[in-house]
Amino acid sequence: MPNRVIVGAQWGDEGKAKVVDYLTEDADYVIRFQGGANAGHTVEVGDQKFVFHLLPSGLMHPGKACVIGNGVVLDPAQLLHEIEEVRVKGIDARGRLWLSEAAQVVLPTHKLLDQLKERAAGKDAIGTTGRGIGPAYYDKVNRCGIRVGDLLEDDELREKLERILSVHNEIIVRQYKGEPVSLDAVFVEYRGLGEQLRPYIADCVALLGTAVKQGKGLLFEGAQGTILDVDHGTYPFVTSSNTVAGAACTGSGVGPTAIQQSIGVVKAYTTRVGNGPFPTEISGVLGSELRRIGNEYGATTGRERRCGWFDAVVVRRAAMVNGLTHLAVTKLDVLDTFKELEVCVAYELDGKRIEHFPASLARLERMKPIYETLPGWQQDTTEARRFEDLPENARKYLHRLSELVDVPIGLLSLGPKRHQTIRMGL
Ligand code: IMP
């Protein structure tokens, strides 16, 4: 099979986990390469529903190996909790799950600092998930982070923790007037967590490098979405990692020539959690209706997702920065009852038509969407098994999305179950 990277092409929550779950059938390895427990990946298998934050969703498939790459910021207690959650349901991660020794570790103080900073920011808050993601990446880039491999070394861990906690505690106490966090307590807890993780820790670069040489199939599972990317998103209302396809390489140690397909997952409409601009947001009753039908509540925080029309400007940008070879369109069925659908084809600024998503937040905030209205199909699509089974207006809607973005549709999802999927050339 071609090696594939699957990324969100909007603001996250596009339904990537289901697409990854579906395409895992073709793969030998499923690899997470960025983000951390801020992600919320929901997979439904039979009557069971699983929500993973850190575990690659490929773990649900017996015989497939899963990797958490060096680009991830890993919360050890959260990961062990998820491993235990699947274990009681009969899925053993031992021998199938591998953690990069170079992945960064999320500390309790990272979570605390994330929450304190957000609280202090008031109306300027980013709306983070509070999982310590930003502070953990900050320490990584600042070259003082703790890596997974460090959790196995007594002296080294203590020394590194001492250094990093003294900086964190200084900020917690001086800036936020909080209580300092005990070095001894964190050392004992994290050293213990390291021992529990020991059987899973590996040199994942060598593991994946060998897999590539042997012609094994790799599936890279992105988290969040392109417009939350720290470089390409609506900065500063973004997450702290690169969420784009290129991050699959830096976040796993696999070179770009080993990846043949880049699949962008898009909802048939748009959602966003957290603050920041969202040009096609629908306010009022229609927005609430979309949220209700699509069950648009965050898998990690339970927050209401903001809902809006499909924005081709956003997805065109995602097609560029990810080099998308295919789109996977999800939740088409959520639009089944709408009489008419708007699609944003371009923006307007000071009387000019703008085709490209701007890097400047100030400019984006002033842009107005230019809509094209398409007729709805007002029929149930959840039982369609082939593209030809879909109502004509649904097919026209999909053709138009693909045309506006200039990327073919490779997969279509019409509900949360595995069988509610139409494969189209992938
Ligand atoms: P952080 O990643 O927790 O720092 O949050 C930064 C921004 O990314 C906030 O707007 C979050 O709501 C958003 N975010 C983080 N993870 C996800 C996700 O998995 N889906 C959707 N939005 C996310």
Boltz pocket constraint, residues with backbone or C-beta under 6 A from the ligand:
constraints:
  - pocket:
      binder: B
      contacts: [[A, 11], [A, 12], [A, 13], [A, 38], [A, 39], [A, 40], [A, 126], [A, 127], [A, 128], [A, 129], [A, 130], [A, 131], [A, 132], [A, 133], [A, 134], [A, 223], [A, 224], [A, 228], [A, 237], [A, 238], [A, 239], [A, 240], [A, 273], [A, 274], [A, 275]]
      max_distance: 6.0
